[in-house]
């Protein structure tokens, strides 16, 4: 919530990015499954400051030593992306996709 919601690092940006990826992967005929890797934010080396996104997005506000790409915050609170992922996976299942 430190970044504008529709910009890199924002909650809506994350949700929209995952929605786009899940829908795109769902259209790939030979794809056997989809994995959302980071379910919860987690601590990393204190020297970590965002990696490549910090190099590409100069005004992004990150917390050093924390990977914040999870569907839930470090304290376990769901982000909007958690609902999006749930809904998109449910839609894929209802469509008969593998």
C-alpha positions, -999 to 999 in steps of 0.1 A, spaced: 0 0 0 31 23 -2 29 25 -40 0 37 -62 -23 8 -66 -21 7 -104 17 12 -106 45 -13 -102 45 -24 -65 8 -16 -62 -20 -41 -52 -41 -36 -84 -10 -39 -106 -1 -72 -90 -37 -85 -94 -40 -74 -130 -6 -89 -139 -16 -123 -124 -51 -122 -140 -34 -116 -174 -9 -144 -170 -34 -169 -158 -58 -162 -186 -30 -163 -212 -16 -196 -198 -52 -210 -197 -53 -205 -235 -22 -226 -242 -32 -260 -254 -2 -280 -244 2 -265 -210 -5 -290 -182 -8 -265 -153 -2 -231 -137 17 -224 -105 16 -192 -85 50 -194 -68 49 -168 -41 19 -173 -18 32 -150 10 57 -122 13 89 -134 29 122 -121 44 153 -123 23 189 -110 28 188 -76 44 208 -63 15 180 -72 -10 163 -41 -23 139 -54 -50 163 -67 -76 156 -59 -112 124 -41 -105 142 -15 -85 166 -9 -114 137 -6 -139 112 14 -118 131 42 -101 102 55 -79 90 22 -65 88 21 -27 102 -13 -14 112 -25 20 148 -38 20 151 -74 30 115 -83 21 101 -100 -10 66 -85 -14 54 -104 -44 32 -128 -24 -6 -132 -25 -6 -124 12 14 -99 32 42 -109 55 17 -109 84 -7 -131 64 -33 -105 52 -47 -114 18 -39 -89 -10 -64 -83 -38 -44 -107 -60 -53 -136 -37 -90 -132 -47 -81 -127 -84 -60 -159 -84 -88 -179 -67 -114 -166 -91 -93 -172 -122 -84 -207 -112 -121 -214 -104 -130 -201 -139 -104 -224 -155 -117 -253 -136 -153 -245 -146 -143 -243 -182 -128 -278 -181 -92 -267 -185 -67 -291 -171 
